[in-house]
Amino acid sequence: MKTTPRPKGFTLLEVLLVMGLMLVLFTLSVPVMLPAQRRVELYVNRQITMNMYRRAQILAQNGVDDSQWGIRLESNRIILFSGNSYAGRTASRDEITTYPISITATGPSDVVFSKLYGLPSTNGTVTLSSTINQTAIININAKGALN
């Protein structure tokens, strides 16, 4: 008895069902993953901000360009600058980091670190706020320590 070979492959209906199932899973996972992504963005930008403050302090302690170094904090970006103040800075040495649209920064607008000792001109709290109502806090004490 001779059997006819069965065709190999998927039918159009099977392909459409799998694609539909993948679409449903994707649309259900987006609302779950978005807050997690915002939390990671907040954490990463907190680390970036702390590193910028530490970098300004180290540059000032080492006397790079025989200058003080500071940080200018704006709501959507942070600027590392060389000079005694933001207004009197050497603009060509600026390093600018922009925050994502989902993060807003508040705190002391200008912190300048002294040469040799690296003491900050201002101490206070920097707060990074996310659109999902989470915050990350960085404290700058009078000795320049960050936590």
Secondary structure as GFF3:
##gff-version 3
##sequence-region A 1 147
A	DSSP	alpha_helix	12	61	.	.	.	ID=ss1
A	DSSP	three_ten_helix	64	66	.	.	.	ID=ss2
A	DSSP	beta_strand	69	73	.	.	.	ID=ss3
A	DSSP	beta_strand	77	82	.	.	.	ID=ss4
A	DSSP	three_ten_helix	91	93	.	.	.	ID=ss5
A	DSSP	beta_strand	95	98	.	.	.	ID=ss6
A	DSSP	beta_strand	103	106	.	.	.	ID=ss7
A	DSSP	beta_strand	110	113	.	.	.	ID=ss8
A	DSSP	beta_strand	124	130	.	.	.	ID=ss9
A	DSSP	beta_strand	135	140	.	.	.	ID=ss10
###
